[in-house]
């Protein structure tokens, strides 16, 4: 990777992982020293992350980790639903066979759930939804979907998925979506993805409401 790519991956990983908390100001020198590169590639990495909505740059001061608002939660999930409904309809219209890919991801999720490995489970969850979007062949839509999942990760979905009953519900919903697509039943598949993402949105609303309450009282 180039120096800018290394700085980008280093910073993004820490934003998504919560090490760089929302509202924190990150200095170019801090990342430069940690990665072992000059400040120029760090500045380039910060610009990329600003374009993705994760940072806000302040000249000569550094970059602020943009806080997640309740409106952000709504916007991200609404856009995800639009993209995934489009992707599922496209897969059905093109009569694409994704059965093997989906079965493999669902089996991996089942193993991660049994092992109580929430981190791996969330990674597999992301892979499941990405299969449909990648199958559309639209690179712009895929990049947008990847960015939305990054933003969703910042909202704490990984923590929400740690409950065993939540993992079971996700697995059941994923199996239902895959089965509907295999039958080429676009209506049932999109209705199921509607319910699936609506449940996630309600959980995120609850989580963001707690976060906003805590931040306003501190």
C-alpha positions in Angstrom: 0.0 0.0 0.0 1.0 3.6 -0.5 1.8 5.8 2.4 -1.6 7.5 2.0 -3.4 4.2 1.9 -1.6 3.1 5.1 -2.5 6.3 6.9 -6.1 5.9 5.6 -6.5 2.3 6.8 -4.9 3.1 10.1 -7.2 6.0 10.9 -10.3 4.4 9.5 -9.8 1.3 11.5 -9.5 3.3 14.7 -12.6 5.3 13.9 -14.7 2.2 13.2 -13.3 0.4 16.2 -14.1 3.3 18.5 -10.5 4.0 19.6 -10.9 7.4 17.9 -14.1 8.4 19.6 -16.8 10.7 18.2 -15.9 14.3 18.8 -12.2 13.7 19.2 -9.7 15.9 17.4 -6.9 13.9 15.7 -3.7 15.6 14.8 -1.8 14.9 11.6 1.4 14.4 13.6 -0.2 11.8 15.8 -1.1 9.6 12.8 2.1 10.4 11.0 4.2 9.2 14.0 2.1 6.0 14.5 2.2 5.0 10.9 5.7 6.1 10.2 4.9 8.4 7.2 5.2 12.1 6.6 2.3 14.5 7.2 1.4 14.8 3.5 0.0 11.3 3.0 -1.8 11.7 6.3 -3.4 14.9 5.0 -4.5 13.0 1.9 -6.0 10.2 4.1 -7.9 12.7 6.2 -9.4 14.2 3.0 -10.6 10.8 1.9 -12.2 10.2 5.3 -13.8 13.7 5.2 -15.3 12.8 1.9 -16.8 9.6 3.5 -18.3 11.7 6.3 -16.1 10.4 9.1 -13.9 13.4 9.6 -14.2 17.2 9.5 -10.9 19.0 8.8 -9.8 22.1 10.6 -6.8 23.7 9.0 -3.6 23.7 11.2 -5.6 22.0 14.0 -6.3 18.5 12.7 -9.5 16.5 12.0 -12.6 16.0 14.1 -14.2 12.6 14.3 -17.7 13.5 13.2 -20.3 12.5 15.8 -23.3 10.3 14.7 -26.7 12.0 15.0 -30.1 10.5 15.2 -30.7 11.9 11.7 -27.7 10.0 10.5 -29.1 6.8 11.7 -32.3 7.4 9.7 -30.5 8.4 6.6 -28.1 5.5 6.5 -30.8 2.9 7.0 -33.2 4.5 4.5 -30.4 4.5 1.9 -29.4 1.0 2.7 -33.0 -0.2 2.2 -33.2 1.5 -1.2 -30.0 -0.1 -2.4 -30.7 -3.5 -1.1 -34.3 -3.6 -2.5 -32.8 -2.5 -5.8 -30.1 -5.2 -5.6 -32.5 -8.0 -4.8 -34.9 -7.0 -7.6 -31.9 -6.9 -10.0 -30.7 -10.3 -9.0 -34.2 -11.8 -9.6 -34.6 -10.0 -12.9 -31.2 -11.2 -14.2 -32.0 -14.7 -12.9 -28.6 -14.9 -11.1 -27.7 -18.0 -9.1 -26.4 -16.9 -5.7 -27.4 -19.9 -3.8 -23.9 -21.3 -3.2 -22.5 -17.9 -2.1 -25.4 -17.2 0.3 -25.4 -20.7 1.8 -21.7 -20.4 2.5 -22.1 -17.1 4.3 -25.1 -18.3 6.3 -23.2 -21.4 7.3 -20.3 -19.2 8.5 -22.7 -17.0 10.5 -24.2 -20.1 12.1 -20.7 -21.2 13.2 -19.9 -17.8 14.6 -23.2 -17.7 16.5 -22.5 -21.1 18.0 -19.0 -19.9 19.0 -20.5 -16.7 20.4 -18.0 -14.7 18.2 -19.9 -11.5 17.6 -17.1 -9.8 15.7 -16.9 -12.6 13.1 -20.7 -12.8 13.0 -21.0 -9.1 12.1 -18.4 -9.5 9.4 -20.3 -12.4 7.9 -23.5 -10.3 8.2 -21.9 -7.7 6.1 -20.8 -10.3 3.5 -24.3 -11.6 3.2 -25.9 -8.3 2.3 -22.9 -7.4 0.1 -23.4 -10.5 -2.1 -26.6 -9.0 -3.5 -25.2 -5.6 -4.1 -22.0 -6.9 -5.7 -24.1 -9.1 -8.0 -25.7 -6.1 -9.6 -22.4 -5.2 -11.3 -22.8 -1.6 -10.4 -19.5 -0.4 -8.8 -20.8 2.9 -7.7 -23.7 1.4 -5.8 -21.3 -1.1 -4.2 -19.0 1.6 -3.0 -21.9 3.5 -1.6 -23.2 0.4 0.2 -19.7 -0.3 1.7 -19.6 3.3 2.9 -23.1 2.9 4.5 -22.0 -0.2 6.3 -18.9 1.6 7.6 -21.2 4.3 9.0 -23.5 1.7 10.5 -20.6 0.1 12.2 -19.9 3.4 13.9 -23.4 3.4 15.2 -22.8 0.3 17.3 -24.5 -2.4 15.3 -21.7 -4.9 16.4 -22.7 -4.4 20.1 -26.4 -4.8 19.2 -25.7 -8.2 17.6 -24.0 -9.7 20.6 -27.2 -11.0 22.1 -27.8 -14.7 21.2 -31.5 -14.1 20.4 -30.5 -11.3 18.0 -28.1 -13.6 16.2 -30.8 -16.3 15.8 -33.3 -13.7 14.4 -30.8 -12.5 11.9 -30.0 -16.0 10.8 -33.7 -16.8 10.3 -34.2 -13.6 8.4 -31.2 -14.2 6.2 -32.4 -17.8 5.4 -35.8 -16.4 4.5 -34.3 -13.8 2.1 -32.1 -16.3 0.5 -35.0 -18.8 0.0 -37.2 -16.2 -1.5 -34.5 -15.1 -4.0 -33.9 -18.8 -4.9 -37.6 -19.1 -5.7 -37.3 -15.8 -7.7 -40.0 -14.3 -5.5 -38.9 -10.7 -5.5 -41.9 -9.5 -3.6 -41.3 -11.8 -0.7 -37.6 -11.2 -0.7 -38.0 -7.4 -0.6 -40.8 -7.7 2.0 -38.4 -9.7 4.2 -35.5 -7.3 3.7 -37.9 -4.5 4.7 -38.7 -6.2 8.0 -35.1 -7.2 8.6 -33.7 -3.7 8.2 -36.7 -2.1 10.0 -35.8 -4.2 13.0 -32.2 -3.0 12.8 -33.3 0.6 12.5 -35.5 0.3 15.6 -32.5 -1.1 17.6 -30.2 1.7 16.3 -32.8 4.3 17.2 -32.9 3.0 20.7 -29.1 2.9 20.9 -28.6 6.4 19.4 -31.3 7.8 21.7 -29.3 6.5 24.7 -26.1 7.9 23.3 -27.7 11.3 22.7 -29.2 11.4 26.1 -25.8 10.6 27.8 -23.9 13.2 25.7 -26.5 15.9 26.5 -26.4 15.2 30.2 -22.5 15.2 30.4 
